[in-house]
Amino acid sequence: MARGVRGRGLTRREFLITGLGAGAGLVLLGGCGGDTSEAEGEIQLNFATWGIDAELEAFQNIINQYEAENPDVSINLTHVPSDYYEQLDTRLAAGNAPDIVRMQYQQIGRYSSEGALVDLTPYLSEGDGDEFEPAFWQAVGYEDRVYGLPHHTDTFALFYNADYFEQLGVEVPQSLEECWSWEEFTNLARQIKEETNATFGFAMNWQESNPYRWMPFLYQRGGQFLNDDLSAPQINTPEGIDTIAWTQSWFEEDLVPPNTSVKSTEEIHALFANGTIGMMLNGDWYLPYLEDHMTNFEYGVTYMPCNIEKASDMGGNALAVSKDSNHPEVAADFIKFVVNEDNMRNFVTSATFIPVRTSLLEQELDYRIRPDAMEIFLEQARTIPEHMASVQTLPEFNQINQVMADELELAFVAGQDPRTTAQKIEEGTANALGN
């Protein structure tokens, strides 16, 4: 089995030059799981993840520490740069999935309900869950058992090109209470497009079929996706229709690039870095990228636009053990090590994420990149709607997410009207819930 990245993580450039590009994830994953050959007395674990350089380097540093403390354990870190869940599904079906998998909170329900993940409850102590924020501990549970450990969260805020804003004389909100209204935000996007060198006003990071990132706008409008007990859809409402209409208008007015809809693969952070767009709604994990690549402009971060309510995206990931691991107890011990207080602190401050341990949220964290921007994200994270988090961690959410992708794509790209879009999302969601 090829050994993983040692010392520091490979940069994306090195990753491509050495021939370990997009196809490599599949090749390396192919040897993962229970069929891994091991030297006598050595336990080999395979850990699959995606991520930018800062994340890979942070993971590798933790692996190095664990291996130093456990010399009989060797952990191979595999970077899967694209099609992560498709490759994971293929390996699970073949019975040779990686021992340790990184997983969005929105995916835990599906994989745990399908029996793809190891029940971690026997490897935990009473009270372990009390150390994490309740919403994220809830997200890794299924039928009163624990199938993952919360690692971090992230959320969205508004990145802006400071040079364009200076040119326009724009002053940004200094608090959540001063957040721009939808109308103020779209007016500013029009102004950027018309009066600066930007081709488009902004873009939203919901590509690669991540339409669940549309949901915060619904909650901003005062709506909600499901009813209170999560048993039936509640999107075909005035609030839902209004939200679809507003986000559709971005494309109708060419305020956003036409190739940035929910099913596209466009990398909007690159468009922001080169000045093609003047603003982007995106997550804190792109701060390291911008520090390295946005060399011709200055940028800043302010709060998400708002409407009746304030809301932002629930991001972040957990770590889990796959059903194919031959050493679930060791894999569980490793992920407990990754999410302990010291390692979580080091990971989030170096890779610019938000911790999910309550103790860390009560501390002043020493972020290594743009601590001023991270203060905005930490404040914005308090606006993640609890009801939305409950919706997105349902076992059926993967099907719901696909319905949203299909119908929002039709609205944004093909001009399907908002009422029809809301009705079809409601019908598809009802089917997913078994109604």
Helices and strands as residue ranges (DSSP letters): H 12-17, H 24-30, E 43-49, H 53-69, E 73-79, H 84-94, E 100-104, H 105-113, G 121-123, G 128-131, H 134-139, E 141-142, E 145-146, E 149-152, E 156-161, H 162-168, G 176-178, H 182-195, E 200-204, G 211-214, H 215-220, H 238-252, H 268-273, E 277-283, G 284-286, H 287-293, E 299-302, E 317-321, H 328-338, H 341-351, H 358-361, H 371-380, G 381-383, H 386-392, H 397-414, H 418-432
